[in-house]
Amino acid sequence: MSLPTLGIDLAKTKFDVALFQDEQFHHHVFPNTPLGITALLAWLPAHGGAQVHACLEATGTYGDAVARQLHDAGHVVSIVNPAVLKAFRQSTLTRTKNDRTDAQLLARYAALHHPKAWVPPSPELRELQALARRLESLLQLRQQESNRLASAERSPLVAESIQIMLTALDQEIARVEQLLKDHIQQHPDLKAQHDLLRSIPGIGDKTATTLLAECGDVAGFTDARALAAFAGLTPKQHQSGTSVHAKPRLSKVGSDRLRKALYFPAINACRFNPVVKAFADRLLARGKPKMAVIGAAMRKLLHLAYGVLKSGKPFDPNHGQLAPIAP
């Protein structure tokens, strides 16, 4: 028997819920606070939701707490890509869009498609992801201030203010980078996985950290292709009848952080990783465009990352296979 489904539309200060069972909805709005989540857990059994399949969009950190507490309370939780929900909305020809209808849409999607259950990451993995994303934000801020400095030449006072900010950002970036390194060193599992990823030519320290933070436990993916799909690196075909045959493109329905992290490593891997280089050379010889080859190399790198993490053995650059861990 299928569980009642619960659609949750999240915002910074509140979340709208729609409990769907027997083709009927029960709606409520809760504050996005610890007290609001506690109220949700009490509201569910009072409305026939002793156990539900809850469905949320992947919306940054707004839904982390509610997802974890629903999971801990014994409910099934799924977190879906916003692009998937957008396509589902289009398929239902829904014209009205607000928080209430979004919650209903999520509940209907869960009832029809039974999305995969989400498993919360371990505390050390959550901390790694938080630190990695904080570093990403700091680097973006630094780039913005650096761009402003170039346009502040006519105002020495403004240029001085920007330079002070840049100095402070450099110090904080260095501090967070050290926190990341210390965190990985303090957790043997993270350190072992980080070392495995760094054994792949083309993947350096920062890329390995991002892959660990954003992929989580690869045991949650059925195979390497599922991980590539999570990153939006699987090919998207566009074909209709006999006349429309557009070139395949990356789907980009997935983690943009992973795609961004793999772009330059893939370019380096096309030069220095024997497996990726041979793969890229074959594609170029077949006349594939350069950008398509880079996309394929990104996917290949992610497949290799999945392989070393799944097997627990580092990459062997001589044979493109996996070698035993050195003592």
Summary of the structure (lengths in Angstrom):
residues: 327
radius of gyration: 22.9
end to end distance: 51.3
largest distance: 70.5
contacts: 973
relative contact order: 0.08
helix: 58%
strand: 15%
